[in-house]
């Protein structure tokens, strides 16, 4: 049989799939052992104010800042100065924390802008390797988006960005990043966040989910039942669904990938291994998935929110509902 025949191509594809799955199986045995030794960072239990309303936001922000300050003191006493510095930054009087938990890798929800009066709210959902220790780069993306929204918003339109580190993200070099487990646990929390935000802003506000990398898997799992207008997936390895319609949402579903994003080379496979589904299936930017594909320029996997980038401009247009101006 000639190597270029259909049968030969099928054999090569089958071998490639087996190689990928073998690597994942090997990782399932080895990688959990490599990450098990990090000591737990002490921190207080999260503050538990009543569900915030437009009138009690300032009190909620203050309670979570105070919790971050105490977490900073405890981390410093423990000798973890990196975490102490990160927590202390979160406790700054300028920060608007809707949630904070300094335990473990840490969780935080931060508001940029006047949430109570916002007409358009963009919720950013991060991907792998995002924690309180690396929160600065995630916040930089949220700040860049908020500045872009402020510039591009029509006169009279008020905007807010919510940076949601509300779930334990997987490590890039781990088996959890290849399964939907973390996303399945995160999805109800993301839907609950949208409900809380809706209670603060009122029914007239429009919400979008802007989801990066593994965060796109979280958004896909949360899509059904989330009261949002748009869901944008950038640098996505897949969603676990075969198509945009499989997300079971009335929201517009968008997808983009930068020309230099390594995630393009991630095999879009899905297989059941030892009772766990590994891989995320159909490529969201492929025609077969059915998303609204938009331009993301020449950037790499971490460049979607870079100031001045094509991708940031288009994400802002999606968040503002200016969909006719989104470049394809």
C-alpha positions as CSV (number, residue, x, y, z in Angstrom):
1,X,0.0,0.0,0.0
2,X,1.5,3.4,-1.0
3,X,2.1,5.8,1.9
4,X,0.0,8.5,0.3
5,X,-3.1,6.4,0.1
6,X,-6.2,6.9,2.2
7,X,-5.4,3.7,4.2
8,X,-1.8,4.8,4.8
9,X,-3.0,8.2,6.0
10,X,-5.5,6.5,8.4
11,X,-2.7,4.3,9.8
12,X,-0.5,7.4,10.4
13,X,-3.4,9.2,12.1
14,X,-4.1,6.2,14.3
15,X,-0.5,6.0,15.3
16,X,-0.4,9.7,16.1
17,X,-3.5,9.3,18.3
18,X,-2.1,6.4,20.1
19,X,1.2,8.3,20.8
20,X,-0.8,11.2,22.3
21,X,-2.9,9.0,24.4
22,X,0.1,7.1,25.6
23,X,1.8,10.3,26.7
24,X,-1.3,11.3,28.6
25,X,-1.5,7.9,30.3
26,X,2.2,8.2,31.3
27,X,1.5,11.7,32.6
28,X,-1.4,10.4,34.7
29,X,1.1,8.2,36.6
30,X,4.1,10.5,36.8
31,X,2.9,14.1,37.0
32,X,0.7,14.0,40.1
33,X,3.8,12.9,42.1
34,X,5.9,15.8,40.9
35,X,3.5,18.4,42.3
36,X,2.6,16.9,45.6
37,X,5.4,18.3,47.8
38,X,4.5,22.1,48.0
39,X,3.5,23.0,51.5
40,X,0.1,24.5,52.3
41,X,0.1,28.3,52.8
42,X,-1.8,29.3,55.9
43,X,-4.6,31.9,55.4
44,X,-7.8,32.8,57.2
45,X,-11.2,31.5,56.0
46,X,-12.7,33.8,53.5
47,X,-14.9,36.7,54.7
48,X,-18.5,35.9,54.4
49,X,-20.6,39.1,54.0
50,X,-24.1,38.8,52.8
51,X,-24.7,38.6,49.0
52,X,-23.7,42.0,47.8
53,X,-26.2,44.5,46.4
54,X,-25.5,47.8,44.6
55,X,-25.9,49.5,48.0
56,X,-23.5,47.2,49.9
57,X,-20.7,46.8,47.4
58,X,-18.3,49.0,49.3
59,X,-18.8,47.0,52.5
60,X,-18.1,43.7,50.6
61,X,-15.0,45.2,49.0
62,X,-13.7,46.3,52.4
63,X,-14.3,42.9,54.0
64,X,-12.4,41.0,51.4
65,X,-9.5,43.6,51.4
66,X,-9.3,43.0,55.2
67,X,-9.1,39.3,54.7
68,X,-6.3,39.7,52.1
69,X,-4.4,41.8,54.6
70,X,-4.7,39.1,57.3
71,X,-3.7,36.5,54.7
72,X,-0.6,38.6,53.9
73,X,0.4,38.7,57.5
74,X,0.0,34.9,57.9
75,X,1.9,34.1,54.8
76,X,4.8,36.4,55.9
77,X,4.9,34.7,59.3
78,X,5.0,31.4,57.5
79,X,8.0,32.6,55.5
80,X,6.3,32.7,52.1
81,X,7.2,36.3,51.1
82,X,6.1,35.9,47.5
83,X,2.5,35.1,48.6
84,X,2.7,37.7,51.3
85,X,3.5,40.3,48.7
86,X,0.7,39.1,46.4
87,X,-1.9,39.2,49.2
88,X,-0.7,42.6,50.4
89,X,-1.3,44.0,46.9
90,X,-4.8,42.6,46.9
91,X,-5.4,44.5,50.2
92,X,-4.6,47.9,48.8
93,X,-7.5,50.4,49.4
94,X,-7.9,50.9,45.6
95,X,-8.8,47.2,45.0
96,X,-12.5,46.1,44.6
97,X,-12.6,42.5,45.7
98,X,-15.9,40.7,45.3
99,X,-14.3,37.6,46.7
100,X,-10.9,36.5,48.2
101,X,-9.5,33.2,49.5
102,X,-5.8,33.1,50.4
103,X,-5.8,29.4,51.1
104,X,-3.9,27.0,48.9
105,X,-3.3,28.4,45.4
106,X,-5.8,31.1,46.2
107,X,-9.0,32.5,44.6
108,X,-10.1,36.0,43.9
109,X,-12.8,38.0,42.1
110,X,-11.9,41.6,41.3
111,X,-14.0,44.3,39.8
112,X,-12.6,47.1,37.5
113,X,-15.0,49.9,37.0
114,X,-18.4,50.9,38.5
115,X,-20.2,47.6,38.6
116,X,-23.4,48.9,40.2
117,X,-24.0,51.3,37.3
118,X,-22.5,49.2,34.4
119,X,-24.5,48.7,31.2
120,X,-21.9,46.2,29.8
121,X,-20.0,43.7,32.0
122,X,-17.2,41.5,30.7
123,X,-16.2,38.5,32.9
124,X,-12.7,37.2,32.2
125,X,-12.1,33.5,32.9
126,X,-8.4,32.5,33.0
127,X,-6.7,29.4,31.9
128,X,-4.0,27.1,33.5
129,X,-1.3,28.2,35.9
130,X,-3.3,31.1,37.2
131,X,-3.2,31.6,41.0
132,X,-2.6,34.4,43.5
133,X,1.1,34.0,42.9
134,X,0.6,34.7,39.2
135,X,-2.4,36.9,39.5
136,X,-0.6,40.0,38.3
137,X,-0.5,38.9,34.7
138,X,-4.2,38.0,34.8
139,X,-5.0,41.4,36.3
140,X,-2.9,43.1,33.5
141,X,-5.2,41.5,30.9
142,X,-8.3,42.7,32.8
143,X,-6.9,46.3,33.0
144,X,-6.0,46.3,29.3
145,X,-9.6,45.2,28.5
146,X,-11.1,47.8,30.8
147,X,-9.1,50.6,29.3
148,X,-10.1,49.5,25.8
149,X,-13.8,49.3,26.8
150,X,-13.6,52.8,28.3
151,X,-12.1,54.2,25.1
152,X,-14.4,52.3,22.7
153,X,-17.7,52.5,24.5
154,X,-20.4,54.8,23.0
155,X,-21.1,57.9,24.9
156,X,-23.3,57.2,27.9
157,X,-22.4,53.4,28.0
158,X,-20.8,52.4,31.3
159,X,-18.6,49.4,31.5
160,X,-17.1,47.1,34.1
161,X,-14.7,44.1,33.9
162,X,-14.8,41.3,36.4
163,X,-11.5,39.3,36.7
164,X,-12.7,35.9,38.0
165,X,-10.1,33.6,39.5
166,X,-12.9,31.6,41.0
167,X,-11.7,28.1,40.5
168,X,-8.5,26.1,41.0
169,X,-6.9,26.2,37.6
170,X,-4.9,23.2,36.4
171,X,-1.2,23.3,35.8
172,X,-0.1,23.4,32.2
173,X,2.2,20.4,32.9
174,X,-0.4,18.2,34.5
175,X,-3.0,15.6,33.7
176,X,-5.8,17.8,34.9
177,X,-5.2,20.2,32.1
178,X,-6.3,17.5,29.6
179,X,-9.6,16.7,31.3
180,X,-12.8,18.5,32.0
181,X,-12.7,17.7,35.8
182,X,-11.7,21.2,37.0
183,X,-14.0,22.8,34.5
184,X,-17.0,20.7,35.6
185,X,-16.4,21.8,39.2
186,X,-15.9,25.4,38.2
187,X,-19.0,25.8,36.0
188,X,-21.7,26.0,38.7
189,X,-19.5,28.7,40.4
190,X,-19.3,30.7,37.3
191,X,-23.0,30.6,36.7
192,X,-23.6,31.6,40.3
193,X,-21.2,34.6,39.8
194,X,-23.2,35.8,36.8
195,X,-26.4,35.6,38.9
196,X,-24.8,37.6,41.7
197,X,-23.5,40.2,39.2
198,X,-27.0,40.4,37.7
199,X,-28.5,41.1,41.1
200,X,-26.1,44.0,41.5
201,X,-26.4,45.6,38.0
202,X,-30.1,44.9,37.3
203,X,-31.8,43.2,34.4
204,X,-30.8,45.8,31.7
205,X,-27.1,45.1,31.8
206,X,-25.5,42.8,29.2
207,X,-22.9,40.3,30.1
208,X,-20.2,38.5,28.2
209,X,-17.8,35.8,29.1
210,X,-14.3,36.2,27.7
211,X,-12.5,32.9,28.2
212,X,-8.8,32.1,27.7
213,X,-7.3,28.6,27.1
214,X,-8.5,26.1,29.7
215,X,-11.0,28.9,30.8
216,X,-12.8,28.2,27.6
217,X,-13.5,24.7,28.8
218,X,-15.0,26.2,32.0
219,X,-17.1,28.6,30.0
220,X,-18.4,25.9,27.8
221,X,-19.4,23.8,30.8
222,X,-21.1,26.8,32.3
223,X,-22.8,28.0,29.1
224,X,-26.1,26.3,29.6
225,X,-28.0,28.4,32.1
226,X,-25.6,31.3,32.2
227,X,-27.5,34.6,31.6
228,X,-25.0,36.1,29.2
229,X,-25.2,37.6,25.7
230,X,-21.8,36.5,24.3
231,X,-19.2,33.9,25.0
232,X,-15.8,34.4,23.4
233,X,-13.2,31.5,23.4
234,X,-9.6,32.5,22.7
235,X,-6.6,30.1,22.6
236,X,-9.0,27.3,23.2
237,X,-7.9,23.6,23.2
238,X,-11.5,22.6,22.7
239,X,-14.6,22.7,24.8
240,X,-15.6,19.1,25.3
241,X,-18.6,19.7,22.9
242,X,-18.7,18.8,19.2
243,X,-20.2,22.1,18.2
244,X,-21.3,25.5,19.4
245,X,-24.9,24.3,19.4
246,X,-23.8,21.5,21.8
247,X,-23.1,24.2,24.4
248,X,-26.9,24.7,24.7
249,X,-26.8,28.4,25.1
250,X,-28.7,31.3,23.4
251,X,-25.6,33.4,23.7
252,X,-23.5,34.2,20.6
253,X,-20.4,31.9,20.6
254,X,-17.2,33.4,19.3
255,X,-13.7,31.8,18.8
256,X,-10.3,33.0,17.8
257,X,-6.7,31.9,17.8
258,X,-3.6,33.9,17.2
259,X,-1.3,32.9,14.3
260,X,1.6,32.1,16.7
261,X,-0.5,30.3,19.4
262,X,1.0,26.8,20.2
263,X,-2.5,25.5,21.1
264,X,-3.0,25.1,17.3
265,X,-0.9,22.0,17.5
266,X,-2.8,20.4,20.4
267,X,-4.6,17.3,18.9
268,X,-8.3,17.8,19.0
269,X,-9.1,14.4,20.2
270,X,-11.4,13.0,23.0
271,X,-11.0,9.5,24.5
272,X,-12.2,7.7,27.6
273,X,-9.3,6.5,29.7
274,X,-9.9,4.8,33.1
275,X,-13.3,6.3,33.4
276,X,-12.0,9.9,32.6
277,X,-12.5,11.7,29.3
278,X,-9.2,13.0,28.1
279,X,-9.1,15.8,25.4
280,X,-11.7,18.3,24.4
281,X,-12.7,17.3,20.9
282,X,-13.6,19.7,18.0
283,X,-11.4,22.7,17.4
284,X,-13.6,25.8,18.2
285,X,-12.1,27.8,15.3
286,X,-12.9,25.0,12.8
287,X,-15.9,25.5,10.4
288,X,-17.4,22.3,11.8
289,X,-17.7,23.7,15.3
290,X,-19.9,26.6,14.1
291,X,-18.7,29.5,16.2
292,X,-18.3,33.0,15.0
293,X,-14.6,33.1,14.2
294,X,-12.9,36.5,14.6
295,X,-9.4,37.8,13.9
296,X,-6.8,37.6,16.6
297,X,-3.7,38.8,14.7
298,X,-0.2,37.2,14.9
299,X,0.0,36.9,18.6
300,X,0.9,33.8,20.7
301,X,-1.0,32.0,23.5
302,X,-0.5,34.7,26.1
303,X,-1.0,37.8,23.8
304,X,-4.8,38.0,23.4
305,X,-5.2,40.9,25.8
306,X,-2.1,42.9,24.8
307,X,-2.8,46.6,24.4
308,X,-3.2,47.6,20.8
309,X,-3.7,44.0,19.6
310,X,-6.3,43.0,17.0
311,X,-7.6,40.4,19.4
312,X,-8.1,42.9,22.3
313,X,-9.9,45.3,19.9
314,X,-12.3,42.6,18.8
315,X,-12.9,41.3,22.3
316,X,-13.9,44.8,23.4
317,X,-16.3,45.0,20.5
318,X,-17.9,41.7,21.4
319,X,-18.2,42.9,25.1
320,X,-19.8,46.1,23.9
321,X,-22.2,44.3,21.6
322,X,-20.7,46.1,18.6
323,X,-20.7,42.9,16.7
324,X,-20.9,44.3,13.2
325,X,-17.4,45.8,13.7
326,X,-15.8,42.6,14.8
327,X,-13.2,41.7,12.1
328,X,-13.4,38.2,10.8
